[in-house]
Amino acid sequence: MIKSPPRFSQKKVLLYGVPTGIFVWYYILWPKIKRGLMYLLKETEEYSLEEITTEVIPWVQGFSGLVGKTPMVRLKSLSDATGCNILAKVEYLNPGGSGKDRIALQMIEESEKKGLLCEGGTIVEGSSGSTGISLALLCRSRGYRCIIVMPDDQSREKVELLEKFGAEVRIVKPAGIANPEHFCKAAEQLAKSIHGAVFMDQFNSSFNYRAHYVRTAPEIWAQAKGVVDAFVMGAGTGGTLAGVSKFLKTKNPNVQVFLVDPPGSSLFQKVKHGVCYTEEQAERTIRKHRYDSVVEGIGLDRITQNFQKAAIDDAFKIPDQTTVHMAHYLLRKEGLFVGASAAINCVGAVLAAQKLGPGHTVVTVLCDSGHRQITRFWDKIFVENWGLKWPETKEIETLDFLLDLPELETHGGEKKIESQL
């Protein structure tokens, strides 16, 4: 037998129904209706033109106008791990993909002012890749012929980019600086054989140092708001390290400057002991290639005129395996796809932060992106053939891969990354 539904008195309907109806209307129905009306009526109160403010840089003139004024980023994972502010100048965001755009522009402008470069002239340079790419692009924008001499131990991507950018590429075998076949000496001789050609000589040109002293360093100081306790990076030509270190120490003499050096380079020994020598040279003659390292673009077996100007307080020697781990760590933790020289700089930044202690500001440079090292530094087979280990995910969850470094400060006899372990 079906029961009839209960009957409610008018009083009960008013007592329970009205509040329920109000609740459903106000909290459920009205918000949906309001959103629909706003869409239909195209209400734009949140996006009124008066409230939209955007800071932009006015337009610039050509490729040259895009060089410099790169951003600086706080590396959160490294900063949190060390208790310091670790800041990185992102130089690979220059239009040519590296900070070498700065020196290429400076060298060309100074050559033009001195009348060495005339319309339709030729620029010749010995380069391991990045400076050559910067010169090739600037030559395109200015109508110059560009010839780059480079050793055959660089990534294929760099050669292909140079050719696509219109440069003529001459490949030579790696050789020591005493060998006349060294890529820089070969470029110098080539320039002498071409009428009106100018050899840029990035390793010894004072314009290299000047570009970073008057442009890069002031940007770093301004972006860090005048708070810099340490500056860390490797040296290729030595121009960036020299220009930035000299400028920062004029602003604050207490700024500590640290060199990071890859295996086989003799600059570490020069800073630590005053002798330009490395163990790898014991098995080689001075005419052979300077060293073997997976890191491209930094490390030398000689002291360049630019490096002589650098004001360096200390140095760290970084194994290739640690550099590989740091690159993978930065990709996993920061989403930054960097090259070998940027990764080794970040290793040095952590070591400098450990040496100074928490609460300090350490600045380094992200010189290169990983895009130009896909077939070498970021290729698993290449890395393993080099005798290195391709990092597993669990190995790059923390900075434990740094604990084997002798440079890591000890705390009560136990090595650790401050604030992390």
VMD Tcl script that draws the C-alpha trace (Angstrom):
set ca {
  {0.00 0.00 0.00}
  {1.41 3.32 -1.10}
  {1.53 5.96 1.55}
  {0.53 9.48 0.68}
  {3.28 12.08 0.95}
  {3.43 14.10 4.16}
  {1.67 17.41 4.11}
  {3.33 20.59 5.34}
  {1.48 23.44 6.81}
  {1.89 26.93 5.39}
  {3.76 27.85 8.53}
  {6.33 25.09 8.02}
  {6.78 26.02 4.36}
  {7.56 29.57 5.34}
  {9.77 28.45 8.22}
  {11.95 26.02 6.22}
  {11.35 26.74 2.57}
  {12.08 30.45 2.45}
  {15.57 30.27 4.10}
  {16.46 27.30 1.92}
  {15.39 29.13 -1.20}
  {17.37 32.21 -0.22}
  {20.47 30.10 0.42}
  {20.23 28.29 -2.93}
  {19.61 31.55 -4.78}
  {22.34 33.62 -3.15}
  {25.12 31.07 -2.90}
  {24.50 28.76 -5.87}
  {22.32 30.29 -8.54}
  {23.23 33.99 -8.35}
  {27.03 33.55 -8.77}
  {26.45 31.50 -11.92}
  {23.91 33.99 -13.27}
  {26.24 36.88 -12.46}
  {29.15 35.30 -14.31}
  {26.93 34.70 -17.30}
  {25.68 38.28 -17.30}
  {29.22 39.61 -17.02}
  {30.25 37.53 -20.02}
  {27.22 38.61 -22.06}
  {27.56 42.25 -21.16}
  {31.36 42.07 -21.65}
  {32.07 43.65 -18.33}
  {35.81 44.49 -18.24}
  {36.26 46.08 -14.86}
  {39.21 43.76 -14.04}
  {40.96 44.59 -17.29}
  {40.33 48.31 -17.68}
  {43.08 50.05 -19.64}
  {43.68 52.46 -16.77}
  {44.71 49.58 -14.50}
  {47.02 47.84 -16.99}
  {50.64 48.90 -16.53}
  {53.58 47.34 -18.38}
  {57.24 48.24 -18.14}
  {58.81 47.91 -21.56}
  {62.08 48.87 -23.19}
  {61.70 51.20 -26.19}
  {62.52 49.72 -29.57}
  {66.19 49.29 -30.40}
  {68.20 49.55 -33.60}
  {69.03 46.22 -35.21}
  {70.99 43.27 -33.83}
  {73.45 45.50 -31.97}
  {70.65 47.09 -29.97}
  {69.62 43.71 -28.60}
  {73.01 42.96 -27.06}
  {73.25 43.20 -23.28}
  {70.78 44.07 -20.52}
  {70.18 40.38 -19.92}
  {68.08 39.32 -16.90}
  {69.39 38.01 -13.61}
  {67.67 35.06 -11.94}
  {67.75 33.78 -8.36}
  {68.45 30.06 -8.42}
  {65.98 28.97 -5.76}
  {67.14 25.39 -5.33}
  {70.78 26.37 -4.84}
  {69.87 29.35 -2.67}
  {67.63 27.27 -0.40}
  {70.27 24.56 -0.12}
  {73.07 26.92 0.92}
  {71.21 29.64 2.83}
  {72.67 32.23 0.45}
  {71.21 34.20 -2.40}
  {72.72 32.64 -5.51}
  {72.05 34.90 -8.49}
  {72.87 34.09 -12.10}
  {73.26 36.53 -14.97}
  {71.55 34.80 -17.92}
  {73.97 35.68 -20.69}
  {72.72 33.03 -23.08}
  {69.66 35.25 -23.61}
  {71.75 37.63 -25.70}
  {70.57 37.55 -29.35}
  {73.53 35.42 -30.42}
  {72.99 32.97 -27.57}
  {75.94 33.92 -25.34}
  {77.75 36.76 -23.62}
  {80.25 36.72 -26.49}
  {77.86 39.08 -28.29}
  {79.19 41.80 -25.99}
  {82.85 41.41 -26.91}
  {82.11 40.83 -30.59}
  {80.15 44.09 -30.72}
  {82.83 45.98 -28.78}
  {85.66 44.70 -30.98}
  {83.82 45.52 -34.20}
  {82.78 49.00 -33.04}
  {86.31 49.86 -31.91}
  {87.77 48.55 -35.19}
  {85.31 50.71 -37.12}
  {86.22 53.79 -35.06}
  {89.91 53.24 -35.75}
  {89.29 52.82 -39.47}
  {90.52 49.22 -39.48}
  {87.17 47.93 -40.75}
  {85.77 49.48 -43.88}
  {82.59 48.76 -45.80}
  {82.61 45.21 -47.14}
  {85.63 44.31 -45.01}
  {86.62 40.90 -43.68}
  {86.75 39.72 -40.07}
  {88.84 36.69 -39.13}
  {88.83 35.05 -35.72}
  {89.92 31.87 -33.99}
  {87.04 30.61 -31.90}
  {85.78 27.46 -30.19}
  {82.29 28.47 -31.26}
  {80.42 31.12 -29.29}
  {82.51 34.17 -30.23}
  {82.49 33.00 -33.83}
  {78.69 32.77 -33.82}
  {78.39 36.28 -32.37}
  {80.78 37.67 -34.97}
  {78.98 35.87 -37.79}
  {75.63 37.42 -36.84}
  {77.09 40.89 -36.39}
  {78.88 40.61 -39.73}
  {75.56 39.73 -41.36}
  {73.93 42.80 -39.84}
  {76.83 45.07 -40.89}
  {77.71 43.64 -44.30}
  {81.13 42.16 -43.47}
  {82.67 38.88 -44.57}
  {83.34 36.51 -41.66}
  {85.89 33.70 -41.49}
  {86.10 31.53 -38.37}
  {88.92 29.08 -37.62}
  {88.00 26.51 -34.98}
  {89.34 23.21 -33.61}
  {87.56 19.99 -34.55}
  {86.79 19.03 -30.93}
  {83.74 21.30 -30.67}
  {80.10 20.29 -31.08}
  {78.73 19.87 -34.57}
  {75.87 22.25 -33.75}
  {78.28 25.18 -33.53}
  {79.77 24.46 -36.96}
  {76.33 24.15 -38.53}
  {75.15 27.40 -36.94}
  {78.21 29.25 -38.19}
  {77.64 28.02 -41.71}
  {73.94 28.89 -41.61}
  {74.83 32.38 -40.36}
  {77.01 32.95 -43.42}
  {80.46 32.44 -41.91}
  {83.23 30.59 -43.71}
  {84.45 27.89 -41.33}
  {88.00 26.52 -41.41}
  {88.49 23.42 -39.21}
  {91.92 22.60 -37.76}
  {93.28 19.92 -35.48}
  {93.54 20.80 -31.76}
  {97.03 22.02 -30.88}
  {98.87 23.79 -28.09}
  {99.44 27.53 -28.29}
  {103.12 26.98 -29.15}
  {102.08 25.16 -32.30}
  {101.62 27.39 -35.38}
  {98.59 25.21 -36.23}
  {96.75 26.34 -33.08}
  {93.38 27.72 -34.22}
  {94.13 31.25 -33.00}
  {97.53 31.40 -34.68}
  {96.07 29.91 -37.85}
  {93.40 32.62 -37.86}
  {96.01 35.34 -37.36}
  {98.07 34.10 -40.28}
  {94.99 33.81 -42.45}
  {94.01 37.42 -41.71}
  {97.47 38.60 -42.79}
  {97.04 36.88 -46.14}
  {93.72 38.64 -46.93}
  {93.83 42.29 -47.99}
  {91.93 44.50 -45.56}
  {91.09 41.67 -43.17}
  {91.06 42.30 -39.41}
  {92.05 39.64 -36.86}
  {89.86 40.17 -33.77}
  {92.20 38.38 -31.29}
  {89.60 37.93 -28.56}
  {92.07 36.37 -26.13}
  {94.33 39.41 -25.94}
  {92.19 42.31 -27.18}
  {91.67 45.00 -24.55}
  {88.21 45.56 -26.05}
  {87.21 42.19 -24.61}
  {87.99 43.31 -21.06}
  {86.45 46.73 -21.68}
  {83.13 45.29 -22.90}
  {82.56 43.60 -19.56}
  {83.97 46.40 -17.42}
  {81.70 49.07 -18.89}
  {78.63 46.96 -19.70}
  {78.31 43.55 -18.02}
  {79.64 44.46 -14.59}
  {77.51 47.62 -14.09}
  {74.44 45.58 -15.03}
  {75.32 42.94 -12.42}
  {75.86 45.59 -9.74}
  {72.55 47.31 -10.51}
  {70.52 44.10 -10.72}
  {71.95 42.84 -7.41}
  {71.11 46.26 -5.92}
  {74.70 46.77 -4.87}
  {74.77 43.64 -2.70}
  {77.44 41.28 -4.02}
  {79.63 39.25 -1.67}
  {81.18 36.93 -4.25}
  {81.48 36.50 -8.01}
  {82.20 33.08 -9.52}
  {82.92 31.89 -13.05}
  {85.34 30.08 -15.34}
  {87.74 31.68 -17.80}
  {88.00 31.16 -21.55}
  {89.61 34.33 -22.80}
  {89.42 35.71 -19.26}
  {87.70 38.89 -20.42}
  {84.45 38.49 -18.49}
  {86.17 37.43 -15.29}
  {88.67 40.29 -15.53}
  {86.21 43.04 -16.43}
  {83.58 42.06 -13.87}
  {86.03 41.36 -11.04}
  {87.83 44.68 -11.47}
  {84.58 46.66 -11.57}
  {83.04 44.90 -8.55}
  {86.15 45.43 -6.46}
  {86.10 49.15 -7.25}
  {82.56 49.20 -5.87}
  {83.33 46.98 -2.89}
  {86.93 45.84 -2.22}
  {85.59 43.03 0.00}
  {83.90 41.20 -2.89}
  {85.45 37.73 -3.18}
  {86.19 36.50 -6.72}
  {86.49 32.78 -7.41}
  {87.71 31.04 -10.56}
  {86.25 27.65 -11.53}
  {88.46 25.51 -13.74}
  {87.84 22.23 -15.63}
  {90.22 19.25 -15.71}
  {93.44 19.83 -17.58}
  {93.39 23.62 -17.45}
  {96.37 25.20 -15.74}
  {94.61 28.34 -14.47}
  {93.68 26.70 -11.15}
  {97.35 26.08 -10.35}
  {98.21 29.61 -11.44}
  {95.74 31.11 -8.96}
  {96.50 28.72 -6.10}
  {100.26 28.34 -6.46}
  {101.44 30.92 -9.00}
  {102.51 28.26 -11.51}
  {100.74 27.81 -14.86}
  {100.87 24.02 -14.93}
  {98.54 21.04 -14.75}
  {99.16 17.32 -14.28}
  {97.73 16.52 -17.70}
  {100.66 18.37 -19.28}
  {103.11 15.89 -17.82}
  {102.08 13.27 -20.37}
  {102.04 15.66 -23.33}
  {104.45 17.91 -25.13}
  {103.80 21.62 -25.18}
  {102.86 21.33 -28.85}
  {99.84 19.13 -28.19}
  {96.30 20.07 -27.23}
  {96.00 21.71 -23.81}
  {93.62 19.32 -22.06}
  {90.73 16.92 -22.39}
  {87.45 17.92 -20.77}
  {83.78 17.60 -21.59}
  {83.48 21.33 -20.81}
  {83.77 23.50 -23.91}
  {84.92 27.10 -24.08}
  {86.78 27.51 -20.79}
  {90.16 26.47 -19.44}
  {93.60 27.47 -20.74}
  {97.22 26.36 -20.70}
  {98.49 29.95 -20.81}
  {97.85 33.36 -19.33}
  {96.15 35.72 -21.74}
  {96.43 39.50 -21.53}
  {92.79 39.63 -20.48}
  {93.22 37.06 -17.71}
  {96.20 38.99 -16.33}
  {93.82 41.86 -15.47}
  {91.51 39.69 -13.37}
  {91.39 40.22 -9.60}
  {90.95 36.64 -8.32}
  {90.98 35.61 -4.65}
  {90.65 31.83 -4.90}
  {89.94 28.97 -7.30}
  {88.04 25.69 -7.47}
  {88.93 22.73 -9.69}
  {85.74 20.96 -10.76}
  {85.63 17.35 -12.08}
  {83.66 16.75 -15.27}
  {81.31 14.34 -13.50}
  {80.25 17.03 -11.05}
  {79.59 19.43 -13.92}
  {77.39 16.85 -15.65}
  {75.41 16.24 -12.46}
  {74.89 19.97 -11.89}
  {73.54 20.50 -15.41}
  {70.97 17.74 -14.87}
  {70.16 19.08 -11.40}
  {69.44 22.56 -12.78}
  {67.18 21.12 -15.46}
  {65.23 19.08 -12.91}
  {65.01 21.68 -10.14}
  {65.04 25.00 -12.01}
  {63.82 24.07 -15.50}
  {67.01 25.62 -16.91}
  {68.65 23.80 -19.82}
  {72.25 24.97 -19.58}
  {75.54 24.06 -21.17}
  {78.71 22.82 -19.52}
  {80.31 26.19 -18.74}
  {77.10 27.43 -17.08}
  {76.86 24.23 -15.05}
  {80.45 24.41 -13.80}
  {79.87 28.04 -12.79}
  {76.92 26.94 -10.65}
  {79.05 24.29 -8.94}
  {81.52 27.03 -8.08}
  {78.70 29.27 -6.81}
  {77.64 26.59 -4.31}
  {81.23 26.10 -3.14}
  {81.66 29.85 -2.72}
  {78.40 30.04 -0.77}
  {79.61 27.25 1.50}
  {82.89 29.03 2.06}
  {81.25 32.36 2.92}
  {78.41 30.89 4.97}
  {74.65 31.58 4.96}
  {73.28 35.05 4.41}
  {75.61 36.13 1.60}
  {74.94 36.96 -2.04}
  {76.87 35.00 -4.66}
  {76.67 35.95 -8.34}
  {77.60 33.75 -11.27}
  {76.93 33.61 -15.02}
  {74.86 31.25 -17.15}
  {77.12 31.52 -20.19}
  {75.59 28.98 -22.50}
  {72.41 27.07 -23.21}
  {72.37 23.31 -23.66}
  {70.94 23.66 -27.17}
  {74.41 23.98 -28.69}
  {75.70 20.85 -26.97}
  {73.01 18.31 -27.82}
  {75.46 15.96 -29.56}
  {78.16 16.19 -26.87}
  {77.50 17.34 -23.33}
  {73.79 16.43 -23.48}
  {74.23 13.18 -25.38}
  {74.17 10.08 -23.17}
  {76.35 7.96 -25.45}
  {78.96 10.70 -25.81}
  {79.10 11.31 -22.05}
  {79.44 7.60 -21.26}
  {82.11 7.16 -23.95}
  {84.00 9.95 -22.18}
  {84.10 7.71 -19.12}
  {81.43 9.62 -17.23}
  {78.14 8.47 -15.74}
  {74.78 9.67 -17.04}
  {72.97 10.86 -13.87}
  {69.97 8.91 -12.59}
  {66.96 10.78 -11.27}
  {67.61 9.86 -7.64}
  {71.16 11.24 -7.90}
  {69.98 14.75 -8.74}
  {67.21 15.10 -6.18}
  {69.70 16.78 -3.81}
  {73.18 18.26 -4.00}
  {74.77 15.15 -2.49}
  {76.87 14.74 -5.65}
  {78.97 17.67 -4.41}
  {80.01 15.96 -1.18}
  {83.07 14.29 -2.72}
  {84.64 17.61 -3.69}
  {87.70 18.42 -1.55}
  {86.83 22.13 -1.78}
  {83.59 21.60 0.14}
  {83.82 23.14 3.59}
  {83.56 20.73 6.52}
  {81.26 21.24 9.49}
  {82.37 19.47 12.63}
  {84.33 16.96 10.59}
  {81.34 16.07 8.43}
  {80.85 17.46 4.94}
  {77.40 18.77 4.15}
  {75.57 21.29 2.04}
  {74.47 23.98 4.46}
  {70.71 24.06 5.18}
  {70.00 20.94 3.10}
  {71.34 17.76 4.67}
}
mol new
graphics top color blue
foreach p $ca { graphics top sphere $p radius 0.5 }
foreach p [lrange $ca 0 end-1] q [lrange $ca 1 end] { graphics top cylinder $p $q radius 0.2 }
display resetview
